[in-house]
Amino acid sequence: MRIATFNVNSITARLPRLLAWLESSGTDVLCIQETKCSAEQFPHAELRELGYESAVNATGRWNGVALLSRVGLEDVVTGLPGGPDYEGVAEPRAISATCGGVRVWSVYVPNGREVEHDHYGYKLDWFRALGTAVAEDAAGSRPFAVLGDFNVAPTDEDVWDPAVFEGMTHVTPAERAALETLRATGLADVMPRPLKYDRPYTFWDYRMLAFPKNKGMRIDLVYGNAPFVAAVKDAYVDREERKGKGASDHAPVVVDLDV
């Protein structure tokens, strides 16, 4: 099974590229973040033509997550059980399902904006709820993984220049401690290999020629439990999909499993 995670930064804007990538990559299960559409606008029909079932948690122009599968899509849970609201709204940031015997979550963790912003506290609360929600599956015997845009670089090696990010979100001790707490439920970081350079960055800003200069971050992560990790045969960042006109500012992370 080939499973991937991809922050598409608007599925309507990237749909032709996404469909082409699905065909060329041979992906069986895809976790999508930042659909930036309503549930009614989601392209179920176009994806069905390629053989994918789809489930979506989306409410409008911001956020939104989805799961695509051509190996089955069962027991779908929309949203983060017990998750916090932000300004009275339950944002569409999580969806889970069982695909070909593997339980997967697609998550889009809140950005946090600035350390002093209310959104930062919301981000940490969201992480705590995520850890509680996945604990049973993480410790279970069925292959299980949480994939998505975590909006945290796990270590200083996961950003192109730690000094540039000092005092900013995505690298603070509290955010990294939240990742450690999540891993402590029984999950491990599936480290992908880069297709170029020495670090598997997954995000490059559109500004300041960040991509050609490789000024990136590794914030799109795959956290799997022991049975999932044992089945991993390969993992890589498909950096090629970040190239060219109309690309997302993220690249897909692809994992091959022997299940």
SETIZA-544598 format. One record per residue (C-alpha): residue number from 0; x, y, z. Coordinates in nm, 3 decimals. Layout:
BEGIN
{site NUM {X Y Z}};
...
***
This chain:
BEGIN
{site 0 {0.000 0.000 0.000}};
{site 1 {0.120 0.349 -0.083}};
{site 2 {-0.008 0.613 0.157}};
{site 3 {0.068 0.984 0.143}};
{site 4 {-0.009 1.315 0.307}};
{site 5 {-0.035 1.641 0.116}};
{site 6 {-0.131 1.996 0.215}};
{site 7 {-0.272 2.103 -0.120}};
{site 8 {-0.340 2.467 -0.023}};
{site 9 {-0.682 2.471 -0.197}};
{site 10 {-0.806 2.160 -0.371}};
{site 11 {-1.002 2.360 -0.627}};
{site 12 {-0.694 2.560 -0.727}};
{site 13 {-0.474 2.246 -0.746}};
{site 14 {-0.723 1.993 -0.878}};
{site 15 {-0.566 1.934 -1.223}};
{site 16 {-0.224 1.894 -1.065}};
{site 17 {-0.362 1.672 -0.789}};
{site 18 {-0.539 1.440 -1.032}};
{site 19 {-0.224 1.411 -1.244}};
{site 20 {-0.013 1.342 -0.935}};
{site 21 {-0.250 1.071 -0.812}};
{site 22 {-0.232 0.897 -1.149}};
{site 23 {0.147 0.920 -1.177}};
{site 24 {0.234 0.841 -0.814}};
{site 25 {0.025 0.528 -0.770}};
{site 26 {-0.099 0.646 -0.432}};
{site 27 {-0.359 0.420 -0.268}};
{site 28 {-0.452 0.641 0.028}};
{site 29 {-0.409 1.017 0.046}};
{site 30 {-0.454 1.241 0.348}};
{site 31 {-0.528 1.597 0.235}};
{site 32 {-0.509 1.921 0.430}};
{site 33 {-0.622 2.276 0.352}};
{site 34 {-0.898 2.184 0.111}};
{site 35 {-1.022 2.546 0.139}};
{site 36 {-1.366 2.453 0.012}};
{site 37 {-1.707 2.356 0.143}};
{site 38 {-1.814 1.993 0.156}};
{site 39 {-2.045 2.061 -0.138}};
{site 40 {-1.757 2.197 -0.348}};
{site 41 {-1.531 1.897 -0.286}};
{site 42 {-1.451 1.713 -0.614}};
{site 43 {-1.589 1.369 -0.524}};
{site 44 {-1.692 1.296 -0.884}};
{site 45 {-1.352 1.373 -1.038}};
{site 46 {-1.178 1.159 -0.779}};
{site 47 {-1.426 0.876 -0.826}};
{site 48 {-1.333 0.864 -1.193}};
{site 49 {-0.979 0.775 -1.083}};
{site 50 {-1.112 0.502 -0.854}};
{site 51 {-1.097 0.690 -0.523}};
{site 52 {-1.360 0.698 -0.254}};
{site 53 {-1.343 1.022 -0.058}};
{site 54 {-1.448 1.160 0.278}};
{site 55 {-1.418 1.525 0.369}};
{site 56 {-1.444 1.753 0.670}};
{site 57 {-1.473 2.102 0.524}};
{site 58 {-1.690 2.405 0.587}};
{site 59 {-1.569 2.684 0.360}};
{site 60 {-1.273 2.883 0.240}};
{site 61 {-1.040 2.804 0.532}};
{site 62 {-0.887 2.482 0.666}};
{site 63 {-1.052 2.153 0.567}};
{site 64 {-0.920 1.795 0.555}};
{site 65 {-1.002 1.488 0.351}};
{site 66 {-0.920 1.123 0.296}};
{site 67 {-0.900 0.953 -0.044}};
{site 68 {-0.874 0.577 -0.083}};
{site 69 {-0.888 0.317 -0.355}};
{site 70 {-0.848 0.030 -0.103}};
{site 71 {-1.162 0.093 0.102}};
{site 72 {-1.289 0.373 0.322}};
{site 73 {-1.468 0.253 0.633}};
{site 74 {-1.565 0.374 0.981}};
{site 75 {-1.518 0.740 0.896}};
{site 76 {-1.503 0.979 1.191}};
{site 77 {-1.532 1.346 1.107}};
{site 78 {-1.367 1.593 1.343}};
{site 79 {-1.151 1.564 1.654}};
{site 80 {-1.345 1.404 1.941}};
{site 81 {-1.318 1.627 2.244}};
{site 82 {-1.134 1.891 2.046}};
{site 83 {-1.147 2.260 2.137}};
{site 84 {-1.338 2.527 1.949}};
{site 85 {-1.178 2.849 1.832}};
{site 86 {-1.390 3.158 1.881}};
{site 87 {-1.691 2.932 1.923}};
{site 88 {-1.631 2.733 1.604}};
{site 89 {-1.527 2.368 1.569}};
{site 90 {-1.281 2.406 1.283}};
{site 91 {-1.255 2.125 1.023}};
{site 92 {-0.908 1.996 1.107}};
{site 93 {-0.935 1.617 1.145}};
{site 94 {-1.087 1.315 0.978}};
{site 95 {-1.013 0.944 1.024}};
{site 96 {-1.103 0.618 0.855}};
{site 97 {-0.989 0.261 0.799}};
{site 98 {-0.836 0.200 0.457}};
{site 99 {-0.728 -0.149 0.357}};
{site 100 {-0.688 -0.255 0.717}};
{site 101 {-0.488 0.052 0.819}};
{site 102 {-0.645 0.316 1.043}};
{site 103 {-0.540 0.665 0.937}};
{site 104 {-0.601 1.021 1.049}};
{site 105 {-0.560 1.328 0.829}};
{site 106 {-0.491 1.630 1.051}};
{site 107 {-0.430 1.997 0.997}};
{site 108 {-0.299 2.126 1.328}};
{site 109 {-0.371 2.494 1.403}};
{site 110 {-0.093 2.731 1.295}};
{site 111 {-0.067 2.918 1.624}};
{site 112 {0.007 3.249 1.450}};
{site 113 {0.213 3.418 1.723}};
{site 114 {0.325 3.299 2.065}};
{site 115 {0.117 3.562 2.243}};
{site 116 {-0.191 3.504 2.026}};
{site 117 {-0.499 3.312 2.147}};
{site 118 {-0.449 3.081 1.849}};
{site 119 {-0.124 2.956 2.004}};
{site 120 {-0.305 2.839 2.317}};
{site 121 {-0.572 2.686 2.096}};
{site 122 {-0.299 2.497 1.910}};
{site 123 {-0.163 2.345 2.231}};
{site 124 {-0.514 2.254 2.349}};
{site 125 {-0.578 2.093 2.010}};
{site 126 {-0.265 1.881 2.046}};
{site 127 {-0.377 1.762 2.388}};
{site 128 {-0.715 1.658 2.251}};
{site 129 {-0.546 1.479 1.960}};
{site 130 {-0.327 1.278 2.197}};
{site 131 {-0.629 1.168 2.397}};
{site 132 {-0.827 1.079 2.085}};
{site 133 {-0.558 0.860 1.927}};
{site 134 {-0.416 0.692 2.238}};
{site 135 {-0.612 0.368 2.208}};
{site 136 {-0.530 0.315 1.839}};
{site 137 {-0.168 0.420 1.891}};
{site 138 {-0.122 0.146 2.149}};
{site 139 {-0.318 -0.112 1.950}};
{site 140 {-0.217 -0.404 1.729}};
{site 141 {-0.368 -0.268 1.407}};
{site 142 {-0.145 -0.050 1.182}};
{site 143 {-0.231 0.309 1.265}};
{site 144 {-0.092 0.649 1.171}};
{site 145 {-0.163 1.018 1.210}};
{site 146 {-0.056 1.205 0.898}};
{site 147 {-0.077 1.568 0.804}};
{site 148 {0.043 1.923 0.845}};
{site 149 {0.142 1.945 1.211}};
{site 150 {0.268 2.304 1.187}};
{site 151 {0.563 2.213 1.410}};
{site 152 {0.922 2.138 1.312}};
{site 153 {1.023 1.859 1.552}};
{site 154 {1.388 1.967 1.586}};
{site 155 {1.621 2.248 1.484}};
{site 156 {1.743 2.025 1.203}};
{site 157 {1.395 2.045 1.053}};
{site 158 {1.425 2.416 0.965}};
{site 159 {1.672 2.569 0.723}};
{site 160 {1.805 2.820 0.979}};
{site 161 {1.700 2.797 1.345}};
{site 162 {1.813 3.152 1.413}};
{site 163 {1.554 3.288 1.168}};
{site 164 {1.272 3.123 1.366}};
{site 165 {1.383 3.218 1.717}};
{site 166 {1.085 3.334 1.923}};
{site 167 {0.836 3.229 1.654}};
{site 168 {0.574 2.958 1.646}};
{site 169 {0.644 2.615 1.493}};
{site 170 {0.969 2.575 1.688}};
{site 171 {0.886 2.668 2.049}};
{site 172 {0.960 2.428 2.335}};
{site 173 {0.589 2.398 2.417}};
{site 174 {0.498 2.295 2.063}};
{site 175 {0.780 2.042 2.047}};
{site 176 {0.680 1.909 2.387}};
{site 177 {0.329 1.862 2.248}};
{site 178 {0.476 1.645 1.972}};
{site 179 {0.670 1.444 2.228}};
{site 180 {0.355 1.387 2.430}};
{site 181 {0.175 1.271 2.117}};
{site 182 {0.455 1.029 2.032}};
{site 183 {0.443 0.896 2.388}};
{site 184 {0.101 0.745 2.315}};
{site 185 {0.288 0.483 2.110}};
{site 186 {0.375 0.666 1.789}};
{site 187 {0.706 0.713 1.608}};
{site 188 {0.815 0.971 1.351}};
{site 189 {0.847 0.803 1.012}};
{site 190 {1.137 0.999 0.867}};
{site 191 {1.117 1.036 0.489}};
{site 192 {1.420 1.057 0.266}};
{site 193 {1.475 1.372 0.059}};
{site 194 {1.489 1.347 -0.318}};
{site 195 {1.739 1.632 -0.320}};
{site 196 {1.967 1.799 -0.063}};
{site 197 {2.029 1.651 0.280}};
{site 198 {1.710 1.732 0.471}};
{site 199 {1.356 1.618 0.387}};
{site 200 {1.182 1.954 0.408}};
{site 201 {0.814 1.951 0.319}};
{site 202 {0.724 2.323 0.311}};
{site 203 {0.883 2.621 0.139}};
{site 204 {0.734 2.970 0.149}};
{site 205 {0.627 3.119 -0.183}};
{site 206 {0.826 3.435 -0.105}};
{site 207 {1.195 3.523 -0.134}};
{site 208 {1.280 3.230 -0.367}};
{site 209 {1.257 2.998 -0.068}};
{site 210 {1.207 2.683 -0.274}};
{site 211 {1.498 2.717 -0.518}};
{site 212 {1.718 2.825 -0.225}};
{site 213 {1.589 2.527 -0.022}};
{site 214 {1.489 2.746 0.270}};
{site 215 {1.235 2.498 0.398}};
{site 216 {1.081 2.331 0.700}};
{site 217 {0.972 1.976 0.781}};
{site 218 {0.624 2.023 0.924}};
{site 219 {0.425 1.760 0.730}};
{site 220 {0.470 1.447 0.936}};
{site 221 {0.377 1.080 0.953}};
{site 222 {0.342 0.941 1.305}};
{site 223 {0.281 0.565 1.308}};
{site 224 {0.235 0.303 1.578}};
{site 225 {0.461 -0.002 1.605}};
{site 226 {0.271 -0.223 1.356}};
{site 227 {0.263 0.063 1.106}};
{site 228 {0.634 0.139 1.142}};
{site 229 {0.720 -0.230 1.109}};
{site 230 {0.541 -0.236 0.773}};
{site 231 {0.723 0.069 0.630}};
{site 232 {0.940 -0.020 0.329}};
{site 233 {1.019 0.331 0.208}};
{site 234 {0.930 0.693 0.277}};
{site 235 {1.019 1.005 0.084}};
{site 236 {0.926 1.367 0.018}};
{site 237 {0.807 1.408 -0.340}};
{site 238 {0.988 1.737 -0.390}};
{site 239 {0.915 1.732 -0.763}};
{site 240 {0.549 1.810 -0.696}};
{site 241 {0.651 2.141 -0.535}};
{site 242 {0.796 2.259 -0.866}};
{site 243 {0.634 2.457 -1.143}};
{site 244 {0.339 2.687 -1.193}};
{site 245 {0.042 2.644 -0.964}};
{site 246 {0.215 2.421 -0.710}};
{site 247 {0.118 2.407 -0.345}};
{site 248 {0.373 2.547 -0.101}};
{site 249 {0.395 2.196 0.049}};
{site 250 {0.523 1.871 -0.103}};
{site 251 {0.362 1.530 -0.050}};
{site 252 {0.517 1.286 0.196}};
{site 253 {0.483 0.931 0.059}};
{site 254 {0.510 0.607 0.258}};
{site 255 {0.518 0.255 0.114}};
{site 256 {0.384 -0.018 0.339}};
{site 257 {0.401 -0.396 0.317}};
{site 258 {0.050 -0.472 0.441}};
***
